[in-house]
Amino acid sequence: MFPKYEMKSLATIQTMEKIIRTEPDRISLIMRHSERHFHESATKEPFMGLTDNGKNKAIQLGSSFAQNPRPKLYSSHFGRCIETAYLIDKGYFQKYGKVNNNATLSFDLSPFYIKNIEKAISMVYEAGSDVFLRSWFNKEIHEDIMLGPEETADKIVQFMKQELQKLDRDEIGIFVSHDWNIFPIKEFFFDLKHEECGHVGYLDSVFLFEKDNNFYLANHQKDAIRL
């Protein structure tokens, strides 16, 4: 039985609209890719693409954006993230007739924190994803296997902050990534534990924005916190 995840595109749009109404100087978000296929073989997992529903939802999300700020897209190098970014752009183009540049691939949006992928996957299959994540966040997994969780969260947020400052004022940074890149941010910046607040859904997001020279993180489960 493969896992089921909720589609969170509406929560992403609603949170985005709420933040934009506060008139931030710049805004960005890290987002999980859209709904994807699964495979019983762990070696094939990185190559699983989007389902038809996932493709449609990514297009719909792109067409749900306001014309401004316009998307500037970034992506993990995994195919499902590249596909999600591409289809978000196509949805935006269908509505506004404006073409954006191709998504920029970034190592910081990929699972860079996995140091020994064979061992990590074996542990996930043995214990289950939720138990493995808790062991990681409790620092019970050796750093030869997984980079420390707080360092991981800090690295991702610093990447977002760095890229945010490169945006034009009429752009919104869309960083298409993975649920495991978002879980540590929720755990260590928001104190939102996945056992209590649930999984990171498809097209679920955490926002980073700048206003009056201050930086804030927010998502649909947590009001903005200042960094």
Buried (B, 14 or more C-beta within 10 A) or exposed (E): EEEEBBBBBBBBBEBBEBBBEEEBBBBBBBBBBBBBBEEEEBEEBBEBBBBEEBBBBBBBBBBBBBEEBBBBBBBBEBBBBBBBBBBBBBBBBEBBEEEBEEBBBBEBBBBBBBBBEEBBBEBBEEEEBEEBBBBBBEEEBEEEBBBBBBEBBBBBBEBBBEBBEEBEEEBBBBBBBBBBBBBBBBBBBBEBBBEEBBBBBBBBBBBBBBBEEEBBBBBBBBEBEEE
